Amino acid sequence: MTEEPMLSGRGAVVIGGGSGIGLAVAELLAGHGAGVVINSRDESAVQGAAETITRAGGNAVGVAGSAADEAVAERLIATCTSTYDNIDILVNCAGIAEPARSSILDVRTRDWRALLDSHITTVFNTCRVAAPVMAARGSGSIITTGSFAYLGDYGGTGYPAGKGAVISLTLAIAAELRRSGVRVNAVCPGAKTRLSTGPDYEAHIHDLHDRGLLDEMTMQASLDAPPPEYAAALYLYLASDFARQVTGEIFVTAGGFVGSFPRPALAPIGYRDHHNEPPWSVAELHALIEKR
């Protein structure tokens, strides 16, 4: 007897599903029985991805447009519920690259806004629409895409800020939806995509290494990223019932490596009762911080 696919009968929306990691995720979800709504700003990429999945025997439809637009986000969730009866899985993989050699010294406001729209507004808009539907049903999996770049090691402005915001929003939504039975996790993937190839990207990585921001091992790993299919496996796991107890986690995947970022923990430096003591002086703060 043939085993039933692990996502049979489930509806999924994949933002950024027209290429790269998003496409690999969409293909994998569909291969395991999910009906998939593929989204990208590139209409030809959306239709091409949907046709590829359909030819392989899966179920997929495409909705083009930026999910940073509220109307597009609403159409995506409505398409999933009308086509596949519900939305069970929401995956956000959208993103754009930081402009070449962008830094706080020369970034333009329009570039900053475009980066935040692509990385965080798409997540907010789609979660705002999908979360109430999932919560009312008492189940669902939301998977966002962060990045190692949120630590600041790769420089830039809107890209690390957007990815950091994605991680914070993921943790906040996970806490809010925990009692509703909806799981929310983030993946920070390392994979070869249009954002991590080409001469501008390679020059950027070498420049970061020359400036001492990336060590030799990280530089080489960044220049030799594995195919997106390796990252897609973790998204499939988080979408499946195998991960039914997993929520509020920030995972890392790159090739054969899987890890997680521990939740930041407060490290006390000093304390005194404000009811009985004056504010710390600068000299006192210096002494406290210096001896950490």
ChimeraX commands (.cxc) that place a marker at each C-alpha (Angstrom):
marker #1 position 0.00,0.00,0.00 radius 0.5
marker #1 position 1.35,3.45,-0.94 radius 0.5
marker #1 position 1.98,5.75,2.02 radius 0.5
marker #1 position -0.10,8.95,1.98 radius 0.5
marker #1 position 2.02,12.09,1.44 radius 0.5
marker #1 position 2.71,13.89,4.72 radius 0.5
marker #1 position 1.05,17.14,3.54 radius 0.5
marker #1 position -1.86,15.62,1.66 radius 0.5
marker #1 position -4.92,17.88,1.59 radius 0.5
marker #1 position -3.13,20.95,2.93 radius 0.5
marker #1 position -3.00,24.38,1.37 radius 0.5
marker #1 position 0.23,26.37,1.30 radius 0.5
marker #1 position 1.29,29.86,0.23 radius 0.5
marker #1 position 4.93,30.43,-0.66 radius 0.5
marker #1 position 6.02,34.06,-0.95 radius 0.5
marker #1 position 9.09,34.35,-3.16 radius 0.5
marker #1 position 8.27,30.98,-4.69 radius 0.5
marker #1 position 9.22,31.89,-8.24 radius 0.5
marker #1 position 12.94,31.18,-7.83 radius 0.5
marker #1 position 15.72,30.18,-5.46 radius 0.5
marker #1 position 14.88,28.81,-2.03 radius 0.5
marker #1 position 11.20,29.70,-2.38 radius 0.5
marker #1 position 10.88,27.64,-5.57 radius 0.5
marker #1 position 12.71,24.69,-4.00 radius 0.5
marker #1 position 10.33,24.88,-1.00 radius 0.5
marker #1 position 7.24,25.11,-3.21 radius 0.5
marker #1 position 8.34,22.08,-5.24 radius 0.5
marker #1 position 9.07,20.06,-2.09 radius 0.5
marker #1 position 5.76,20.94,-0.41 radius 0.5
marker #1 position 3.86,20.05,-3.57 radius 0.5
marker #1 position 5.83,16.83,-3.89 radius 0.5
marker #1 position 4.56,15.84,-0.46 radius 0.5
marker #1 position 0.93,16.48,-1.31 radius 0.5
marker #1 position 0.28,20.15,-0.51 radius 0.5
marker #1 position -1.59,22.39,-2.89 radius 0.5
marker #1 position 0.63,25.44,-3.35 radius 0.5
marker #1 position -0.03,29.09,-4.19 radius 0.5
marker #1 position 3.19,30.52,-5.60 radius 0.5
marker #1 position 3.91,34.22,-5.32 radius 0.5
marker #1 position 6.60,36.45,-6.78 radius 0.5
marker #1 position 6.72,39.91,-8.27 radius 0.5
marker #1 position 7.82,38.32,-11.56 radius 0.5
marker #1 position 4.71,37.00,-13.32 radius 0.5
marker #1 position 6.64,34.83,-15.77 radius 0.5
marker #1 position 8.58,33.22,-12.90 radius 0.5
marker #1 position 5.32,32.53,-11.05 radius 0.5
marker #1 position 3.68,30.90,-14.03 radius 0.5
marker #1 position 6.81,28.94,-14.88 radius 0.5
marker #1 position 7.07,27.59,-11.33 radius 0.5
marker #1 position 3.39,26.61,-11.24 radius 0.5
marker #1 position 3.68,24.84,-14.59 radius 0.5
marker #1 position 6.81,22.97,-13.48 radius 0.5
marker #1 position 5.05,21.69,-10.36 radius 0.5
marker #1 position 1.92,20.77,-12.29 radius 0.5
marker #1 position 3.89,18.85,-14.91 radius 0.5
marker #1 position 5.54,16.88,-12.10 radius 0.5
marker #1 position 2.11,15.82,-10.85 radius 0.5
marker #1 position 1.65,18.41,-8.10 radius 0.5
marker #1 position -0.98,21.08,-7.51 radius 0.5
marker #1 position 0.05,24.71,-7.89 radius 0.5
marker #1 position -1.38,28.04,-8.96 radius 0.5
marker #1 position 0.38,31.39,-9.25 radius 0.5
marker #1 position -0.43,34.88,-8.01 radius 0.5
marker #1 position 2.00,37.58,-9.15 radius 0.5
marker #1 position 2.66,40.83,-7.33 radius 0.5
marker #1 position 4.44,42.14,-4.26 radius 0.5
marker #1 position 3.02,40.89,-0.97 radius 0.5
marker #1 position 4.15,44.23,0.48 radius 0.5
marker #1 position 0.89,45.39,-1.13 radius 0.5
marker #1 position -2.03,44.60,1.21 radius 0.5
marker #1 position -4.32,43.72,-1.68 radius 0.5
marker #1 position -1.84,41.15,-3.02 radius 0.5
marker #1 position -1.42,39.59,0.44 radius 0.5
marker #1 position -5.17,39.30,0.82 radius 0.5
marker #1 position -5.53,37.80,-2.67 radius 0.5
marker #1 position -2.88,35.18,-1.88 radius 0.5
marker #1 position -4.64,33.89,1.22 radius 0.5
marker #1 position -8.06,34.07,-0.46 radius 0.5
marker #1 position -6.72,32.11,-3.45 radius 0.5
marker #1 position -5.34,29.41,-1.15 radius 0.5
marker #1 position -8.58,29.04,0.82 radius 0.5
marker #1 position -10.77,29.00,-2.28 radius 0.5
marker #1 position -8.52,26.62,-4.26 radius 0.5
marker #1 position -7.43,24.25,-1.49 radius 0.5
marker #1 position -10.22,24.84,1.09 radius 0.5
marker #1 position -7.88,26.29,3.70 radius 0.5
marker #1 position -4.46,27.76,4.40 radius 0.5
marker #1 position -2.40,25.40,6.52 radius 0.5
marker #1 position 1.13,26.57,5.65 radius 0.5
marker #1 position 2.52,30.05,5.04 radius 0.5
marker #1 position 6.14,30.35,3.93 radius 0.5
marker #1 position 7.84,33.71,3.43 radius 0.5
marker #1 position 10.98,33.54,1.28 radius 0.5
marker #1 position 10.83,36.94,-0.44 radius 0.5
marker #1 position 13.87,39.18,-0.46 radius 0.5
marker #1 position 16.00,41.55,-2.48 radius 0.5
marker #1 position 19.71,42.21,-2.29 radius 0.5
marker #1 position 21.32,45.22,-0.68 radius 0.5
marker #1 position 22.54,47.60,-3.40 radius 0.5
marker #1 position 26.19,46.96,-4.28 radius 0.5
marker #1 position 28.57,48.41,-1.67 radius 0.5
marker #1 position 25.65,49.92,0.24 radius 0.5
marker #1 position 26.41,51.17,3.74 radius 0.5
marker #1 position 25.09,53.74,6.20 radius 0.5
marker #1 position 27.56,56.14,4.60 radius 0.5
marker #1 position 25.78,56.19,1.23 radius 0.5
marker #1 position 22.44,54.33,1.36 radius 0.5
marker #1 position 19.50,56.12,-0.21 radius 0.5
marker #1 position 16.16,56.34,1.57 radius 0.5
marker #1 position 14.28,54.76,-1.34 radius 0.5
marker #1 position 16.62,51.74,-1.23 radius 0.5
marker #1 position 16.10,51.42,2.53 radius 0.5
marker #1 position 12.31,51.46,2.11 radius 0.5
marker #1 position 12.41,48.94,-0.73 radius 0.5
marker #1 position 14.51,46.55,1.36 radius 0.5
marker #1 position 12.21,46.79,4.38 radius 0.5
marker #1 position 9.13,46.32,2.20 radius 0.5
marker #1 position 10.58,43.20,0.61 radius 0.5
marker #1 position 11.77,41.58,3.82 radius 0.5
marker #1 position 9.47,42.61,6.65 radius 0.5
marker #1 position 6.32,44.17,5.18 radius 0.5
marker #1 position 5.64,41.04,3.11 radius 0.5
marker #1 position 5.85,38.96,6.29 radius 0.5
marker #1 position 3.61,41.32,8.25 radius 0.5
marker #1 position 0.96,41.59,5.52 radius 0.5
marker #1 position 0.67,37.88,4.86 radius 0.5
marker #1 position 0.75,36.90,8.55 radius 0.5
marker #1 position -1.88,39.53,9.35 radius 0.5
marker #1 position -4.25,37.89,6.87 radius 0.5
marker #1 position -3.35,34.22,7.41 radius 0.5
marker #1 position -2.97,34.13,11.21 radius 0.5
marker #1 position -6.64,34.75,12.08 radius 0.5
marker #1 position -7.72,32.01,9.67 radius 0.5
marker #1 position -5.25,29.54,11.16 radius 0.5
marker #1 position -6.05,30.54,14.74 radius 0.5
marker #1 position -9.79,30.10,14.19 radius 0.5
marker #1 position -9.13,26.57,12.97 radius 0.5
marker #1 position -6.61,25.85,15.74 radius 0.5
marker #1 position -3.73,24.74,13.55 radius 0.5
marker #1 position -1.19,25.94,11.00 radius 0.5
marker #1 position 2.49,26.51,10.37 radius 0.5
marker #1 position 4.06,29.86,9.53 radius 0.5
marker #1 position 7.69,29.80,8.42 radius 0.5
marker #1 position 9.63,33.00,7.87 radius 0.5
marker #1 position 13.07,33.49,6.36 radius 0.5
marker #1 position 15.72,35.34,8.30 radius 0.5
marker #1 position 19.43,35.54,7.59 radius 0.5
marker #1 position 22.84,35.34,9.24 radius 0.5
marker #1 position 23.08,38.97,8.11 radius 0.5
marker #1 position 20.86,40.10,11.00 radius 0.5
marker #1 position 23.97,39.83,13.20 radius 0.5
marker #1 position 25.51,42.68,11.20 radius 0.5
marker #1 position 28.59,40.75,10.05 radius 0.5
marker #1 position 27.72,41.19,6.39 radius 0.5
marker #1 position 27.36,44.95,6.57 radius 0.5
marker #1 position 24.59,46.81,4.77 radius 0.5
marker #1 position 21.55,48.58,6.16 radius 0.5
marker #1 position 18.03,47.59,5.07 radius 0.5
marker #1 position 18.89,43.93,4.50 radius 0.5
marker #1 position 20.17,43.15,8.02 radius 0.5
marker #1 position 17.58,45.47,9.55 radius 0.5
marker #1 position 14.78,43.77,7.63 radius 0.5
marker #1 position 15.96,40.28,8.51 radius 0.5
marker #1 position 16.40,41.24,12.15 radius 0.5
marker #1 position 12.85,42.57,12.14 radius 0.5
marker #1 position 11.64,39.30,10.61 radius 0.5
marker #1 position 13.21,37.35,13.46 radius 0.5
marker #1 position 11.73,39.62,16.15 radius 0.5
marker #1 position 8.29,39.52,14.52 radius 0.5
marker #1 position 8.51,35.73,14.24 radius 0.5
marker #1 position 9.18,35.40,17.97 radius 0.5
marker #1 position 6.36,37.81,18.82 radius 0.5
marker #1 position 3.81,36.07,16.59 radius 0.5
marker #1 position 4.88,32.65,17.89 radius 0.5
marker #1 position 4.26,33.79,21.48 radius 0.5
marker #1 position 0.87,35.24,20.57 radius 0.5
marker #1 position -0.34,32.23,18.60 radius 0.5
marker #1 position 1.06,29.46,20.80 radius 0.5
marker #1 position -2.26,28.87,22.59 radius 0.5
marker #1 position -4.09,28.91,19.26 radius 0.5
marker #1 position -2.22,25.86,18.00 radius 0.5
marker #1 position -0.41,27.82,15.27 radius 0.5
marker #1 position 3.35,27.26,15.03 radius 0.5
marker #1 position 5.69,30.05,13.91 radius 0.5
marker #1 position 9.40,29.54,13.21 radius 0.5
marker #1 position 12.17,31.21,11.23 radius 0.5
marker #1 position 14.88,29.72,9.04 radius 0.5
marker #1 position 18.18,31.45,8.28 radius 0.5
marker #1 position 19.32,29.62,5.14 radius 0.5
marker #1 position 22.62,29.49,3.34 radius 0.5
marker #1 position 22.09,28.65,-0.32 radius 0.5
marker #1 position 23.13,29.68,-3.79 radius 0.5
marker #1 position 20.46,32.00,-5.19 radius 0.5
marker #1 position 20.32,35.12,-7.35 radius 0.5
marker #1 position 21.18,37.11,-4.18 radius 0.5
marker #1 position 24.35,35.11,-3.53 radius 0.5
marker #1 position 25.90,34.88,-6.98 radius 0.5
marker #1 position 27.58,37.21,-9.43 radius 0.5
marker #1 position 30.60,39.51,-9.42 radius 0.5
marker #1 position 29.03,42.17,-7.18 radius 0.5
marker #1 position 28.21,39.61,-4.51 radius 0.5
marker #1 position 31.68,38.04,-4.68 radius 0.5
marker #1 position 33.35,41.45,-4.49 radius 0.5
marker #1 position 31.20,42.29,-1.45 radius 0.5
marker #1 position 32.21,39.09,0.35 radius 0.5
marker #1 position 35.91,39.64,-0.37 radius 0.5
marker #1 position 35.61,43.23,0.84 radius 0.5
marker #1 position 34.01,42.10,4.11 radius 0.5
marker #1 position 36.85,39.61,4.58 radius 0.5
marker #1 position 39.47,42.29,3.87 radius 0.5
marker #1 position 37.84,44.55,6.48 radius 0.5
marker #1 position 37.96,41.78,9.08 radius 0.5
marker #1 position 34.20,41.28,9.30 radius 0.5
marker #1 position 34.29,37.72,7.91 radius 0.5
marker #1 position 36.85,35.09,8.80 radius 0.5
marker #1 position 38.39,32.85,6.13 radius 0.5
marker #1 position 36.01,29.93,6.72 radius 0.5
marker #1 position 32.89,32.13,6.56 radius 0.5
marker #1 position 34.16,33.83,3.42 radius 0.5
marker #1 position 34.75,30.52,1.65 radius 0.5
marker #1 position 31.37,29.18,2.77 radius 0.5
marker #1 position 29.67,32.32,1.49 radius 0.5
marker #1 position 31.35,31.95,-1.90 radius 0.5
marker #1 position 30.51,28.24,-2.17 radius 0.5
marker #1 position 26.90,28.09,-1.03 radius 0.5
marker #1 position 25.00,24.81,-1.53 radius 0.5
marker #1 position 21.94,24.42,-3.78 radius 0.5
marker #1 position 18.55,25.66,-2.44 radius 0.5
marker #1 position 17.21,22.10,-2.19 radius 0.5
marker #1 position 19.34,21.55,0.90 radius 0.5
marker #1 position 17.66,24.44,2.71 radius 0.5
marker #1 position 14.18,23.46,1.53 radius 0.5
marker #1 position 14.22,20.25,3.61 radius 0.5
marker #1 position 14.04,22.20,6.89 radius 0.5
marker #1 position 11.02,24.17,5.65 radius 0.5
marker #1 position 9.28,20.88,4.83 radius 0.5
marker #1 position 10.02,19.57,8.32 radius 0.5
marker #1 position 8.61,22.71,9.97 radius 0.5
marker #1 position 5.49,22.51,7.80 radius 0.5
marker #1 position 4.87,18.88,8.74 radius 0.5
marker #1 position 3.37,17.21,11.79 radius 0.5
marker #1 position 6.84,16.07,12.79 radius 0.5
marker #1 position 7.35,19.63,14.06 radius 0.5
marker #1 position 4.00,19.91,15.85 radius 0.5
marker #1 position 5.74,20.78,19.14 radius 0.5
marker #1 position 8.22,23.23,17.58 radius 0.5
marker #1 position 7.45,26.94,17.70 radius 0.5
marker #1 position 9.27,30.19,18.40 radius 0.5
marker #1 position 12.58,28.81,17.11 radius 0.5
marker #1 position 15.23,30.40,14.87 radius 0.5
marker #1 position 16.96,27.74,12.78 radius 0.5
marker #1 position 20.03,27.79,10.56 radius 0.5
marker #1 position 20.54,25.52,7.57 radius 0.5
marker #1 position 23.31,25.51,4.97 radius 0.5
marker #1 position 24.07,22.39,2.96 radius 0.5
marker #1 position 24.44,19.52,5.40 radius 0.5
marker #1 position 24.62,21.83,8.43 radius 0.5
marker #1 position 21.60,22.43,10.70 radius 0.5
marker #1 position 21.71,24.61,13.79 radius 0.5
marker #1 position 19.71,27.10,15.82 radius 0.5
marker #1 position 20.18,30.49,17.39 radius 0.5
marker #1 position 19.56,30.39,21.15 radius 0.5
marker #1 position 17.19,33.01,22.48 radius 0.5
marker #1 position 19.20,36.02,23.75 radius 0.5
marker #1 position 19.57,35.97,27.53 radius 0.5
marker #1 position 19.96,38.98,29.77 radius 0.5
marker #1 position 23.35,39.20,31.47 radius 0.5
marker #1 position 23.15,41.36,34.63 radius 0.5
marker #1 position 25.98,43.86,35.03 radius 0.5
marker #1 position 24.95,45.62,38.21 radius 0.5
marker #1 position 21.97,46.39,40.41 radius 0.5
marker #1 position 20.92,48.68,43.21 radius 0.5
marker #1 position 17.51,49.64,44.53 radius 0.5
marker #1 position 16.28,52.85,42.90 radius 0.5
marker #1 position 14.07,53.50,45.94 radius 0.5
marker #1 position 17.13,53.96,48.14 radius 0.5
marker #1 position 20.03,54.76,45.80 radius 0.5
marker #1 position 20.79,57.55,43.29 radius 0.5
marker #1 position 21.35,56.91,39.55 radius 0.5
marker #1 position 24.68,55.35,38.59 radius 0.5
marker #1 position 27.43,57.85,37.92 radius 0.5
marker #1 position 29.43,57.65,34.68 radius 0.5
marker #1 position 32.49,56.47,36.63 radius 0.5
marker #1 position 30.46,53.74,38.33 radius 0.5
marker #1 position 28.98,52.59,35.02 radius 0.5
marker #1 position 32.43,52.53,33.48 radius 0.5
marker #1 position 33.75,50.36,36.31 radius 0.5
marker #1 position 30.81,47.96,36.01 radius 0.5
marker #1 position 31.00,47.60,32.24 radius 0.5
marker #1 position 34.79,47.36,32.12 radius 0.5
marker #1 position 34.87,44.37,34.49 radius 0.5
marker #1 position 32.12,42.35,32.74 radius 0.5
marker link #1:1,2 radius 0.2
marker link #1:2,3 radius 0.2
marker link #1:3,4 radius 0.2
marker link #1:4,5 radius 0.2
marker link #1:5,6 radius 0.2
marker link #1:6,7 radius 0.2
marker link #1:7,8 radius 0.2
marker link #1:8,9 radius 0.2
marker link #1:9,10 radius 0.2
marker link #1:10,11 radius 0.2
marker link #1:11,12 radius 0.2
marker link #1:12,13 radius 0.2
marker link #1:13,14 radius 0.2
marker link #1:14,15 radius 0.2
marker link #1:15,16 radius 0.2
marker link #1:16,17 radius 0.2
marker link #1:17,18 radius 0.2
marker link #1:18,19 radius 0.2
marker link #1:19,20 radius 0.2
marker link #1:20,21 radius 0.2
marker link #1:21,22 radius 0.2
marker link #1:22,23 radius 0.2
marker link #1:23,24 radius 0.2
marker link #1:24,25 radius 0.2
marker link #1:25,26 radius 0.2
marker link #1:26,27 radius 0.2
marker link #1:27,28 radius 0.2
marker link #1:28,29 radius 0.2
marker link #1:29,30 radius 0.2
marker link #1:30,31 radius 0.2
marker link #1:31,32 radius 0.2
marker link #1:32,33 radius 0.2
marker link #1:33,34 radius 0.2
marker link #1:34,35 radius 0.2
marker link #1:35,36 radius 0.2
marker link #1:36,37 radius 0.2
marker link #1:37,38 radius 0.2
marker link #1:38,39 radius 0.2
marker link #1:39,40 radius 0.2
marker link #1:40,41 radius 0.2
marker link #1:41,42 radius 0.2
marker link #1:42,43 radius 0.2
marker link #1:43,44 radius 0.2
marker link #1:44,45 radius 0.2
marker link #1:45,46 radius 0.2
marker link #1:46,47 radius 0.2
marker link #1:47,48 radius 0.2
marker link #1:48,49 radius 0.2
marker link #1:49,50 radius 0.2
marker link #1:50,51 radius 0.2
marker link #1:51,52 radius 0.2
marker link #1:52,53 radius 0.2
marker link #1:53,54 radius 0.2
marker link #1:54,55 radius 0.2
marker link #1:55,56 radius 0.2
marker link #1:56,57 radius 0.2
marker link #1:57,58 radius 0.2
marker link #1:58,59 radius 0.2
marker link #1:59,60 radius 0.2
marker link #1:60,61 radius 0.2
marker link #1:61,62 radius 0.2
marker link #1:62,63 radius 0.2
marker link #1:63,64 radius 0.2
marker link #1:64,65 radius 0.2
marker link #1:65,66 radius 0.2
marker link #1:66,67 radius 0.2
marker link #1:67,68 radius 0.2
marker link #1:68,69 radius 0.2
marker link #1:69,70 radius 0.2
marker link #1:70,71 radius 0.2
marker link #1:71,72 radius 0.2
marker link #1:72,73 radius 0.2
marker link #1:73,74 radius 0.2
marker link #1:74,75 radius 0.2
marker link #1:75,76 radius 0.2
marker link #1:76,77 radius 0.2
marker link #1:77,78 radius 0.2
marker link #1:78,79 radius 0.2
marker link #1:79,80 radius 0.2
marker link #1:80,81 radius 0.2
marker link #1:81,82 radius 0.2
marker link #1:82,83 radius 0.2
marker link #1:83,84 radius 0.2
marker link #1:84,85 radius 0.2
marker link #1:85,86 radius 0.2
marker link #1:86,87 radius 0.2
marker link #1:87,88 radius 0.2
marker link #1:88,89 radius 0.2
marker link #1:89,90 radius 0.2
marker link #1:90,91 radius 0.2
marker link #1:91,92 radius 0.2
marker link #1:92,93 radius 0.2
marker link #1:93,94 radius 0.2
marker link #1:94,95 radius 0.2
marker link #1:95,96 radius 0.2
marker link #1:96,97 radius 0.2
marker link #1:97,98 radius 0.2
marker link #1:98,99 radius 0.2
marker link #1:99,100 radius 0.2
marker link #1:100,101 radius 0.2
marker link #1:101,102 radius 0.2
marker link #1:102,103 radius 0.2
marker link #1:103,104 radius 0.2
marker link #1:104,105 radius 0.2
marker link #1:105,106 radius 0.2
marker link #1:106,107 radius 0.2
marker link #1:107,108 radius 0.2
marker link #1:108,109 radius 0.2
marker link #1:109,110 radius 0.2
marker link #1:110,111 radius 0.2
marker link #1:111,112 radius 0.2
marker link #1:112,113 radius 0.2
marker link #1:113,114 radius 0.2
marker link #1:114,115 radius 0.2
marker link #1:115,116 radius 0.2
marker link #1:116,117 radius 0.2
marker link #1:117,118 radius 0.2
marker link #1:118,119 radius 0.2
marker link #1:119,120 radius 0.2
marker link #1:120,121 radius 0.2
marker link #1:121,122 radius 0.2
marker link #1:122,123 radius 0.2
marker link #1:123,124 radius 0.2
marker link #1:124,125 radius 0.2
marker link #1:125,126 radius 0.2
marker link #1:126,127 radius 0.2
marker link #1:127,128 radius 0.2
marker link #1:128,129 radius 0.2
marker link #1:129,130 radius 0.2
marker link #1:130,131 radius 0.2
marker link #1:131,132 radius 0.2
marker link #1:132,133 radius 0.2
marker link #1:133,134 radius 0.2
marker link #1:134,135 radius 0.2
marker link #1:135,136 radius 0.2
marker link #1:136,137 radius 0.2
marker link #1:137,138 radius 0.2
marker link #1:138,139 radius 0.2
marker link #1:139,140 radius 0.2
marker link #1:140,141 radius 0.2
marker link #1:141,142 radius 0.2
marker link #1:142,143 radius 0.2
marker link #1:143,144 radius 0.2
marker link #1:144,145 radius 0.2
marker link #1:145,146 radius 0.2
marker link #1:146,147 radius 0.2
marker link #1:147,148 radius 0.2
marker link #1:148,149 radius 0.2
marker link #1:149,150 radius 0.2
marker link #1:150,151 radius 0.2
marker link #1:151,152 radius 0.2
marker link #1:152,153 radius 0.2
marker link #1:153,154 radius 0.2
marker link #1:154,155 radius 0.2
marker link #1:155,156 radius 0.2
marker link #1:156,157 radius 0.2
marker link #1:157,158 radius 0.2
marker link #1:158,159 radius 0.2
marker link #1:159,160 radius 0.2
marker link #1:160,161 radius 0.2
marker link #1:161,162 radius 0.2
marker link #1:162,163 radius 0.2
marker link #1:163,164 radius 0.2
marker link #1:164,165 radius 0.2
marker link #1:165,166 radius 0.2
marker link #1:166,167 radius 0.2
marker link #1:167,168 radius 0.2
marker link #1:168,169 radius 0.2
marker link #1:169,170 radius 0.2
marker link #1:170,171 radius 0.2
marker link #1:171,172 radius 0.2
marker link #1:172,173 radius 0.2
marker link #1:173,174 radius 0.2
marker link #1:174,175 radius 0.2
marker link #1:175,176 radius 0.2
marker link #1:176,177 radius 0.2
marker link #1:177,178 radius 0.2
marker link #1:178,179 radius 0.2
marker link #1:179,180 radius 0.2
marker link #1:180,181 radius 0.2
marker link #1:181,182 radius 0.2
marker link #1:182,183 radius 0.2
marker link #1:183,184 radius 0.2
marker link #1:184,185 radius 0.2
marker link #1:185,186 radius 0.2
marker link #1:186,187 radius 0.2
marker link #1:187,188 radius 0.2
marker link #1:188,189 radius 0.2
marker link #1:189,190 radius 0.2
marker link #1:190,191 radius 0.2
marker link #1:191,192 radius 0.2
marker link #1:192,193 radius 0.2
marker link #1:193,194 radius 0.2
marker link #1:194,195 radius 0.2
marker link #1:195,196 radius 0.2
marker link #1:196,197 radius 0.2
marker link #1:197,198 radius 0.2
marker link #1:198,199 radius 0.2
marker link #1:199,200 radius 0.2
marker link #1:200,201 radius 0.2
marker link #1:201,202 radius 0.2
marker link #1:202,203 radius 0.2
marker link #1:203,204 radius 0.2
marker link #1:204,205 radius 0.2
marker link #1:205,206 radius 0.2
marker link #1:206,207 radius 0.2
marker link #1:207,208 radius 0.2
marker link #1:208,209 radius 0.2
marker link #1:209,210 radius 0.2
marker link #1:210,211 radius 0.2
marker link #1:211,212 radius 0.2
marker link #1:212,213 radius 0.2
marker link #1:213,214 radius 0.2
marker link #1:214,215 radius 0.2
marker link #1:215,216 radius 0.2
marker link #1:216,217 radius 0.2
marker link #1:217,218 radius 0.2
marker link #1:218,219 radius 0.2
marker link #1:219,220 radius 0.2
marker link #1:220,221 radius 0.2
marker link #1:221,222 radius 0.2
marker link #1:222,223 radius 0.2
marker link #1:223,224 radius 0.2
marker link #1:224,225 radius 0.2
marker link #1:225,226 radius 0.2
marker link #1:226,227 radius 0.2
marker link #1:227,228 radius 0.2
marker link #1:228,229 radius 0.2
marker link #1:229,230 radius 0.2
marker link #1:230,231 radius 0.2
marker link #1:231,232 radius 0.2
marker link #1:232,233 radius 0.2
marker link #1:233,234 radius 0.2
marker link #1:234,235 radius 0.2
marker link #1:235,236 radius 0.2
marker link #1:236,237 radius 0.2
marker link #1:237,238 radius 0.2
marker link #1:238,239 radius 0.2
marker link #1:239,240 radius 0.2
marker link #1:240,241 radius 0.2
marker link #1:241,242 radius 0.2
marker link #1:242,243 radius 0.2
marker link #1:243,244 radius 0.2
marker link #1:244,245 radius 0.2
marker link #1:245,246 radius 0.2
marker link #1:246,247 radius 0.2
marker link #1:247,248 radius 0.2
marker link #1:248,249 radius 0.2
marker link #1:249,250 radius 0.2
marker link #1:250,251 radius 0.2
marker link #1:251,252 radius 0.2
marker link #1:252,253 radius 0.2
marker link #1:253,254 radius 0.2
marker link #1:254,255 radius 0.2
marker link #1:255,256 radius 0.2
marker link #1:256,257 radius 0.2
marker link #1:257,258 radius 0.2
marker link #1:258,259 radius 0.2
marker link #1:259,260 radius 0.2
marker link #1:260,261 radius 0.2
marker link #1:261,262 radius 0.2
marker link #1:262,263 radius 0.2
marker link #1:263,264 radius 0.2
marker link #1:264,265 radius 0.2
marker link #1:265,266 radius 0.2
marker link #1:266,267 radius 0.2
marker link #1:267,268 radius 0.2
marker link #1:268,269 radius 0.2
marker link #1:269,270 radius 0.2
marker link #1:270,271 radius 0.2
marker link #1:271,272 radius 0.2
marker link #1:272,273 radius 0.2
marker link #1:273,274 radius 0.2
marker link #1:274,275 radius 0.2
marker link #1:275,276 radius 0.2
marker link #1:276,277 radius 0.2
marker link #1:277,278 radius 0.2
marker link #1:278,279 radius 0.2
marker link #1:279,280 radius 0.2
marker link #1:280,281 radius 0.2
marker link #1:281,282 radius 0.2
marker link #1:282,283 radius 0.2
marker link #1:283,284 radius 0.2
marker link #1:284,285 radius 0.2
marker link #1:285,286 radius 0.2
marker link #1:286,287 radius 0.2
marker link #1:287,288 radius 0.2
marker link #1:288,289 radius 0.2
marker link #1:289,290 radius 0.2
marker link #1:290,291 radius 0.2
marker link #1:291,292 radius 0.2
view
